[in-house]
Amino acid sequence: MSRMHNPPHPGETLREDILPALGLTVTDAARQLGITRTALSRILNGHAGISPEMARRIESWLGPERGGRAEIWLGLQMDYDLWIAEQRPAPRVERAPEMAAA
C-alpha cells in the first residue's frame, strides 16, 4: 500500500524551489554548505540522498525557521526511499509469531 504517490526526491526540491528562491547557483550553495559542487549536484539530480549529516548542514544553512529542520529533510528522503522500495515486488518473509502479553 503506497503512502504517497510518487514523492519528489528532496534534491529536486532544493534544485527547483530553494536555490532559485535564494538566488544561488549550485557552486554558491555548495560553498555555503561546505561541500563540493559535485556532491551537491549528485543530490540535486537525485543520484545521492540526503544523509543525516547533509540534513544537519541544510538546517544550519537555511535555519529551522525557513524550512531547514533536519527532520523535515530526512523525512522527505525517507518518503522518497520508501516509495521507491514499494515499486518493487514485496520481499518474501515469514510472518513473526504473535507476541506474548507482558
C-alpha positions in Angstrom: 0.0 0.0 0.0 1.6 3.3 -1.1 1.8 6.0 1.5 2.3 8.8 -1.0 2.1 8.9 -4.8 5.5 9.5 -6.4 7.0 11.9 -3.9 9.8 14.0 -5.3 13.5 13.4 -4.4 14.4 16.1 -1.9 17.2 17.2 -4.2 14.5 18.2 -6.7 13.0 20.5 -4.0 16.4 22.0 -3.4 17.0 22.5 -7.2 13.6 23.7 -8.2 12.5 25.7 -5.2 15.2 26.5 -2.7 18.1 27.6 -4.9 16.0 29.8 -7.1 14.3 31.4 -4.1 17.7 32.2 -2.6 19.1 33.3 -6.0 22.0 30.9 -5.6 24.0 28.9 -8.2 24.9 25.3 -7.4 28.5 26.5 -6.9 27.5 29.2 -4.4 25.1 26.8 -2.5 27.8 24.1 -2.3 30.3 26.6 -0.9 27.9 27.8 1.7 27.0 24.2 2.7 30.7 23.4 2.9 30.5 20.6 0.3 31.8 20.1 -3.2 29.8 21.2 -6.2 29.9 17.6 -7.4 28.4 16.3 -4.1 25.6 18.9 -4.2 24.9 18.2 -7.9 24.5 14.5 -7.1 21.9 15.4 -4.6 20.1 17.9 -6.8 19.9 15.4 -9.6 18.6 12.5 -7.4 21.8 10.5 -7.7 22.5 10.8 -3.9 20.2 11.1 -1.0 20.0 13.4 2.0 22.1 11.9 4.7 21.7 12.8 8.4 24.9 14.9 8.1 23.6 16.7 5.0 20.3 17.3 6.7 22.2 19.0 9.6 24.1 21.1 7.1 20.8 22.2 5.5 19.4 23.0 8.9 22.4 25.2 9.7 22.3 26.8 6.2 18.6 27.6 5.9 17.7 27.8 9.6 14.9 25.8 11.2 12.5 28.8 10.8 12.9 28.8 7.0 12.1 25.1 6.4 15.6 23.9 7.1 14.8 21.5 10.0 16.9 18.3 9.6 14.0 16.1 10.5 12.0 17.6 7.6 14.7 16.8 5.0 15.3 13.3 6.4 11.5 12.7 6.3 11.4 13.8 2.6 14.3 11.4 1.9 12.6 8.6 3.8 9.3 9.2 2.0 11.1 9.0 -1.4 13.1 5.9 -0.5 10.1 4.1 0.8 8.1 4.9 -2.3 10.9 3.6 -4.5 11.1 0.4 -2.4 7.3 0.0 -2.7 7.6 0.0 -6.5 9.5 -3.3 -6.3 7.8 -6.7 -5.6 7.4 -7.3 -1.9 10.1 -9.4 -0.3 9.2 -12.9 0.7 9.2 -13.1 4.5 7.8 -15.4 7.1 5.4 -13.8 9.5 6.6 -13.5 13.0 4.6 -15.3 15.7 2.3 -13.4 17.9 4.0 -11.8 20.9 3.1 -12.9 24.4 1.3 -10.3 26.6 3.7 -8.7 29.1 
